[in-house]
Amino acid sequence: MNTLGVLERSIMNALWDAHDGLSAPELGERLLNADADSPRKEHATTTLLTVLSRLEAKGFVSRSRSSRPHRYFAVNSREEHTATLMHQVLELAPDRDAALARFVGQVSAREAETLRALLGSRPSG
């Protein structure tokens, strides 16, 4: 299962929030001014470029080389990433039905209604 470290998660959150992508210097500025849930540490551009390169190798990030500095983009949306993680965790369960039952048993009433509506609109097959 592809998991993200703390700095990787902070970078991905910044990229998910940036619709036009970010250069490494812009990313550094965003991380420095991030909300309280993210580390407020100044990161060297070289460090950010190394982590971006690793994220690119893992398939999380793409790079546009059409300008300098290069711009980085999230390959998938935050929601797609979350759904992928949910599927990966579910695949690890020896009893998927039991895991799903526990999950559904712990969702809020609003979330349960959303699940009902989504499953009701899903084509059979």
Secondary structure as UniProt FT lines:
FT   HELIX           6..17
FT   TURN            19..20
FT   HELIX           24..32
FT   TURN            36..37
FT   HELIX           45..58
FT   STRAND          61..64
FT   STRAND          71..74
FT   HELIX           78..92
FT   HELIX           96..106
FT   HELIX           109..120
//
